[in-house]
Amino acid sequence: MAEFVPENWVVFKPGERKALHFYDHAKVTRVVTDPITGRPKHVESLVFYVDEENGRKVEKMFSVLSMKLAQELAAYIPGRKYRDYIFVIEKPYEKLAPPYIVEVRPRS
């Protein structure tokens, strides 16, 4: 049976790299399943609204649970500076490793 993947979320496969443009953001509390214990837990997530993925127009959300990635992206939140950039983000092959920024380039 194929895994259901909601089309309104940015989803990475291991080793996959995506170029994303964000137009808005929010902080939300989500319930996620802890990958080690298998139990649900509440976490604060930084969510970016994506209008471009790999050069295509989309309407998706990118949820950031990694504290390190959230800290790196937080530098672009004041004044919504993230709107001026394309963020190239990659998901490592390691199952539990979070995505990370490969490149930040000005949006042309």
SULUR-V31832 format. One record per backbone hydrogen bond with DSSP energy under -1.0 kcal/mol. CO is the residue of the C=O (numbers start at 0). NH is the residue of the N-H. If there is no record, write none. Layout:
CO&NH ; CO&NH
This chain:
5&8 ; 7&60 ; 12&15 ; 15&90 ; 17&88 ; 18&53 ; 19&86 ; 20&50 ; 23&48 ; 25&46 ; 27&44 ; 29&42 ; 31&40 ; 33&37 ; 38&33 ; 40&31 ; 42&29 ; 44&27 ; 45&63 ; 46&25 ; 47&61 ; 48&22 ; 49&59 ; 50&57 ; 51&20 ; 52&55 ; 55&52 ; 59&49 ; 60&9 ; 61&47 ; 63&45 ; 65&69 ; 66&70 ; 67&71 ; 68&72 ; 69&73 ; 72&75 ; 73&76 ; 75&81 ; 76&79 ; 79&82 ; 80&83 ; 81&84 ; 83&106 ; 85&104 ; 86&19 ; 87&101 ; 87&102 ; 88&17 ; 89&99 ; 90&14 ; 99&89 ; 102&87 ; 104&85
